[in-house]
Amino acid sequence: MHKGKKVIALIPARGGHDGLKQMNMRELGGKPLIYYTIKAAQACDFIDRLVVSTEDQTIADYCCSLGVEVPFLRSGQLAAENTVMVPIIEEMLVHFQAKGEKFDYLLNLYPNAPFKSRELIQRFLDQAEKNDLVIPLFGHQNYFWEEGPKGLKLMIDKERTSRQRAVKKFEELGGIYAYNLGSEKWRGGPEARIGYCELDFHDSRMVNSIYDLIILDRLVRLPKSLVSDLLKYE
């Protein structure tokens, strides 16, 4: 529980993927990619129930072998590539409501972001107390361009000076979302109060391609203390 309120953590793990087949079961550091999210969630004593939503029996069997609950296989219409998260969350909540079990907060933990920790997940839950929805953001000072009728132009910075002087932009990137289920606006929308946690470069990394898989495979094999030292001196 979190301050006397019930927390459910949902790991969405579809068998297919837009860019990488069977992504969640691809090997990363000698373990399936989903393993790292499961272990991070299992280290969180404030999570009351940890569940996986998948339509894939292989993923379901593996998660169950690690002691994670897979209450049912995801319905076919929610297994499509273009399915958004809210219906998947609602399907899980309806399942438990039918059993008389309700939750105050929901943590949505994407398995293709392996660098989670108990402390990082806790930060999102803390932000959910005062927001309807909490999203992960990675801040940087890169330039963004758009093509208009007169050619390319900078989207935010009025002129290209130096990277250090550029406006800081925030990219929605990282594998943790927190929902305040006690709010009617937890699904988001223009009137929802959206909070955020800013992730550093390392924690915000996600696997969406073979390239990502190769790079992160090397990082995940490094001792955590060495990774921390490397980030201090980047």
C-alpha positions in Angstrom: 0.0 0.0 0.0 0.9 3.6 -0.5 -0.1 5.7 2.6 -3.1 3.4 3.2 -4.2 3.2 -0.4 -4.1 0.2 -2.7 -1.7 0.1 -5.6 -1.8 -2.2 -8.7 1.1 -2.4 -11.1 0.4 -3.5 -14.7 3.0 -4.7 -17.1 1.6 -4.5 -20.7 3.5 -7.2 -22.7 2.0 -7.8 -26.1 3.5 -10.7 -28.1 3.8 -8.7 -31.2 5.5 -5.3 -31.6 5.5 -2.5 -34.2 9.2 -2.7 -34.8 10.6 -5.8 -33.1 9.0 -9.3 -33.1 8.6 -10.9 -29.6 10.4 -7.8 -28.2 9.5 -8.5 -24.6 11.1 -12.0 -24.7 14.3 -10.9 -26.5 17.4 -11.6 -24.6 19.0 -8.7 -22.8 22.0 -9.4 -20.6 21.2 -13.1 -20.6 17.6 -12.6 -19.5 14.3 -11.8 -21.3 13.7 -8.1 -21.6 10.6 -8.2 -19.4 12.6 -9.8 -16.6 14.1 -6.5 -15.5 10.7 -4.7 -15.1 9.3 -7.7 -13.2 12.2 -7.7 -10.8 12.0 -3.9 -10.3 8.3 -4.1 -9.5 8.8 -7.1 -7.1 11.2 -5.0 -5.1 8.4 -2.4 -4.5 6.7 -3.3 -1.2 4.1 -0.6 -1.8 2.7 -2.5 -4.7 -0.3 -4.6 -3.6 -0.8 -6.6 -6.8 1.5 -7.1 -9.8 -0.1 -8.3 -13.0 0.8 -8.8 -16.6 -1.5 -8.1 -19.6 -0.7 -10.2 -22.6 -2.3 -12.1 -25.4 0.8 -14.4 -25.7 0.8 -17.7 -23.9 4.7 -17.9 -23.9 4.9 -14.5 -22.2 2.2 -15.5 -19.8 3.9 -18.8 -18.8 7.3 -17.0 -18.3 5.8 -14.3 -16.1 3.9 -16.9 -14.0 7.2 -18.8 -13.6 8.6 -15.7 -11.9 5.6 -15.5 -9.6 3.7 -12.8 -11.5 0.0 -13.0 -11.9 -1.5 -13.2 -15.4 -5.3 -13.1 -14.6 -6.4 -13.7 -18.2 -5.1 -13.5 -21.8 -5.8 -10.1 -23.3 -8.8 -10.0 -25.6 -8.1 -10.2 -29.3 -9.2 -6.7 -30.1 -6.7 -5.3 -27.6 -3.8 -7.2 -29.1 -3.6 -5.1 -32.2 -0.6 -3.0 -32.9 -2.4 0.3 -32.8 -4.2 -0.3 -29.4 -3.8 2.5 -26.9 -3.3 1.8 -23.2 -6.5 3.1 -21.6 -8.7 0.2 -22.8 -6.1 -2.3 -21.7 -6.0 -0.7 -18.2 -9.8 -0.7 -18.1 -10.0 -4.3 -19.1 -7.8 -5.2 -16.1 -9.6 -3.0 -13.7 -13.0 -4.4 -14.7 -11.7 -7.9 -14.1 -10.8 -7.1 -10.5 -13.9 -5.0 -9.9 -16.0 -8.0 -10.7 -14.2 -9.8 -7.9 -14.9 -6.9 -5.5 -11.3 -5.5 -5.6 -10.6 -1.9 -6.3 -7.4 0.1 -6.4 -6.5 3.8 -5.7 -3.4 4.0 -7.9 -2.2 2.1 -11.0 1.4 2.0 -12.1 1.9 1.1 -15.8 5.3 -0.3 -16.3 6.5 -0.8 -19.9 8.9 -3.8 -20.2 10.9 -2.2 -23.0 12.4 0.2 -20.5 14.7 -2.0 -18.4 16.4 0.6 -16.2 13.8 0.9 -13.5 14.4 0.9 -9.7 12.2 0.9 -6.6 13.2 4.5 -6.0 12.3 5.7 -9.5 8.9 3.9 -9.3 8.3 5.5 -5.9 8.8 9.0 -7.4 6.0 8.4 -9.9 3.6 7.2 -7.2 4.4 10.2 -5.0 3.5 12.5 -7.9 0.2 10.7 -8.5 -1.0 11.9 -5.1 -1.5 15.4 -6.5 -2.1 14.6 -10.2 -4.5 12.6 -12.4 -1.7 11.2 -14.5 2.1 11.2 -14.2 4.2 10.7 -17.3 8.0 10.2 -17.8 10.0 13.0 -19.5 13.5 13.3 -20.7 14.8 16.8 -21.0 17.4 17.9 -23.6 18.4 20.9 -25.6 18.4 19.4 -29.1 17.0 21.3 -32.0 13.7 20.5 -33.6 12.8 21.4 -37.2 9.6 21.3 -39.2 9.0 21.6 -42.9 6.6 24.5 -43.8 5.5 26.1 -47.1 8.8 28.1 -47.2 11.1 25.2 -46.3 12.6 24.2 -43.0 12.3 26.3 -39.8 13.2 25.8 -36.2 10.1 24.8 -34.2 11.0 26.3 -30.8 14.4 28.2 -30.9 14.1 31.3 -33.0 17.6 31.0 -34.2 20.3 28.3 -34.1 23.0 29.5 -31.6 24.7 26.9 -29.4 23.3 23.8 -27.8 23.9 25.2 -24.4 21.8 28.3 -25.1 18.9 26.4 -26.8 15.6 26.1 -25.1 15.2 22.9 -23.0 12.6 20.6 -24.5 10.9 17.6 -22.9 10.4 14.3 -24.7 7.9 11.8 -23.4 10.3 8.9 -22.9 10.6 6.2 -20.3 8.7 3.2 -19.2 6.7 4.3 -16.1 3.3 5.9 -15.8 1.2 6.5 -12.7 -2.6 6.9 -12.7 -4.6 8.3 -9.8 -7.7 6.1 -10.1 -9.5 8.2 -7.5 -9.8 11.0 -10.1 -12.4 10.9 -12.9 -9.7 12.4 -15.2 -7.1 9.6 -14.7 -7.4 8.7 -18.4 -5.9 12.1 -19.4 -7.4 14.6 -21.7 -7.1 18.4 -22.0 -8.6 19.1 -18.5 -6.5 16.5 -16.7 -3.8 17.5 -14.3 -0.7 15.9 -15.7 2.4 15.6 -13.6 5.8 14.3 -14.6 9.0 12.9 -13.4 12.1 13.9 -15.3 14.4 10.9 -16.1 18.1 11.1 -16.8 19.5 9.8 -20.1 20.2 6.3 -18.7 16.8 5.7 -17.0 14.8 6.9 -20.0 16.4 4.4 -22.5 13.9 2.1 -24.2 14.2 -0.9 -26.5 12.4 -0.3 -29.8 14.8 -1.8 -32.3 17.7 -4.2 -32.7 20.1 -1.3 -32.4 18.6 -0.4 -29.0 18.8 -4.1 -27.9 22.5 -4.3 -28.8 23.4 -1.1 -27.0 21.4 -1.8 -23.8 22.6 -5.4 -23.7 26.1 -4.0 -23.1 24.9 -1.5 -20.5 22.8 -4.0 -18.5 25.9 -6.2 -18.1 27.9 -3.5 -16.4 27.9 -3.2 -12.6 25.5 -0.5 -11.4 28.2 1.3 -9.6 30.2 1.6 -12.8 27.2 2.9 -14.7 26.6 5.5 -12.0 30.3 6.6 -12.2 30.1 6.9 -16.0 27.0 9.1 -15.8 28.7 11.5 -13.4 31.5 12.2 -15.8 29.6 12.3 -19.1 
